Amino acid sequence: MTDRYEVVVVGGGAAGLSAGLVLGRARRRTLVVDAGEPRNAPAAHMQGYLTRDGMSPAEFLAIGREEIARYGVELVRDRAVDATRDGDFTVSLAGGRTVRARALVIATGLKDELPNIPGLAERYGRDVLHCPYCHGWEVRDQPFGVLATTPMSVHQALMVSQWSKDVTFFLHTVAEDRLSDDDLRRLAVAGVKVVPGEVAGLVIEDDRLTGVRLAGGGTHDRSVLFVAPRAVPQNDLLVKLGAELSETPFGAYPVIDERGATTVPGLWAAGNASGFAEQVINAASRGYRAGATINGELLMADLDAKTGA
């Protein structure tokens, strides 16, 4: 059996739920497919979302699911494993269900791959952090460490110096000669201490980070460690449907217009599926815009069909 919808949204995070909310309020028969793997699940709170500052990600999503249900939007806990297009879209779910829709929104986000350092993953979202806008205020004025993963990590070290004047930049596997003269000048002006040598592990005492241990010996007392994970876009369905992708330093993302439309007619991308830097508030906005635009396009298509245009 194949269930028919007007719109299927793959991804139940801020972007997907926002698109579903708009479409439900527009009286469109909509399905949201949620695999239940939000990127920000390790975090205890989210910040910078006006009126929702400090709310836990889990609570935010729970409220969002309740809101879309009020407007008849169906949500299924499942994973979309395949999609094809023959005018409409056919989406296959891992649980065996097949659904069809006139428009498809991909809001599958991305995954963060952390460096392979013992103890790092267990502390992620607590005192191992990645975004000063998300967590900087909560850890302000503490001794920061920044773990380099590429020369671009200099930017992260400079940014976090706005939240603490005690910042140590661990070069880890990045050779010092890969830093430019401008990098070294800015780090010095910002008061960031540069430490060469590979990081071997973290020092944890009483369930909190107290230091960073180097492979060559020696420990640096730190209370917070910032790290830039490798972003892995969840773009399998976009690739299968033939959407044009653009390579960036943070992975391959679909080419979209300002509304979120991809190069495939009827196929949309929102949230971190559309770009690396979408915070929760940005993702919700992207989902809203995609949902509203889809509704308008479906309406005009139906009116044109009735008039033979």
Order of alpha helices (4+ residues) and beta strands (2+ residues): beta-alpha-beta-alpha-beta-beta-beta-beta-beta-alpha-beta-alpha-beta-alpha-beta-alpha-beta-beta-beta-beta-beta-beta-alpha-beta-beta-beta-alpha
